[in-house]
Amino acid sequence: MFLLTIVISSATGFAQPGSQRQGQGPRFDPEDNAKRQTEEIGKYVTYTENQEAKVYALNLKHAQKMQEMRGKMDFRNMSESQRDEMQKAREAERVAMNKEMKIILTAGQYTQYEKYLQDREQRMRGRGQQQPPR
């Protein structure tokens, strides 16, 4: 009986929700996000010589700003006005990023980039619909 109690206690300790992911690094690593984003865009846009490095630098800058914004707020305890403010700041960052992307890419490439953005938005919407309600 004593052994059974120890086994059950041990098993429930491993199944605790919200435990830290050990050895996997931060959930939102800007460098990884920038690299992944640059590769994803590269599936739609054929980069010229130094464009990939410029797109990566822009994606890194954007990812760092997003991480900074996330770090400032406690999403669970935000008021409606704070959520609106955060949304406006994120939108302003997206607009600024797209403006810079337009400078880096040619007109034809930017059209392909816009297609990437549309497809990404569709994937994000689809992903949200597939999750069961909490």
N, C-alpha and C positions, 0 to 999 in steps of 0.2 A: 504494500500500500504506500509506504514511504517513497519507494522508487517511482511509482506511478505519479505521485504528486510532484516530484522533481522533474520528471519528463514533461508533464503538462505545463508546469511553470516555465520551463526552458522554451518550449515551443511557442507559448504565447508571447514571450519576450521578443522573439524574432518577427512577429507579425504586427508590431505596433505601427500604426499609421503615422506619417509625418516624421519618421526618423530620417536622419541625415544620410545622404548617399555618400558613403565613404569611398575615397579613392577615385571619385569621378569628377572632381573639380566643380567649379561653380556652374549652376544651371544655365546662366546667361553669360557665356564667355564672349566678349566682343570680338576677339580675334577669330574664334571658331565661327561665329555668326557671319563675320565679314567674308571669310573664306568660302563658306557654304553659299552665301548670297551671290558672291562673284561667280562661283561655278554654276549656280542655277541660271543667272543672267546669261552666262556664256553658252548655255544650251539654246538660247534664243538669238543671241547677238554674236557675230563673229568679230572678235576683237582684232584691231590692227596692232602693230608692234608694241607700243607702250600703253595702250588703252587699258589692258587688264590690270596693270599696276595702279593706274589712276582710279579705276572703278573700285579696286580693293581698298585703296586709301579712303575714298569717299564712303564706302560701306563701313569701314572701320570707324570713321568719324561719327557716322550715323549710329552705329551700334553702341558706341561709347556714350553718346548723348541719351540714347534710350535707356541704357543701364543706369545712368545718372538720374534720369527721371523716375525710374522704378525704385531706386534707392531712397528717394526723398519722400515717398508716400507709402502709407500703410493702406493698401487697397480695401481691406476688410472694414476699416474704420473711417473711410472717406465720406464726407458729406456730398450731397448732390452737386453743390457748387464747386467743390474740389474736383469731383469727377469731370465736370464740364471744363474746368480750367485745364486739367490734365489732357483731356481730349483735344482741346484747342492747341495746346503746346505740341502734342504729337502731330496734329495735322500741319501746323506751321513747319515742323521739322521735315515732314514728308514733302511739302511744297518746296522747301529750300533744297532738299536733296535732289528732287527731280529737276529743279532749275540747274543745279550743278551738273547733273547727269547729261542734260541737254547740251552743255558746253563740251563735255568729254566726247560724246558720241556724235556721229554724223546724223543727218536727218533720217536716212533710211534705217540706221541702227536704232535711233530713238523710237521709230515706229515699231521695230521688233521688241524693244524694251517695254513699250506700252502694252504690247500683246502679252509679254511676260507678266506685267502687273495685273492685267485682266485675268489671266489664267491662275495666278497666285490667289487673287481675291476669290475666285470660284472655288479653289481648293480649300481655302480657309472657311468659306461659308459651308461647304459640304462637310468639312470636318466637324464643325459645330453642330450640325444636324444629326450626325451619326452617334454622338455621345448620348448615353441614357440620362434622363433627368436625375438630379441628386435629391 
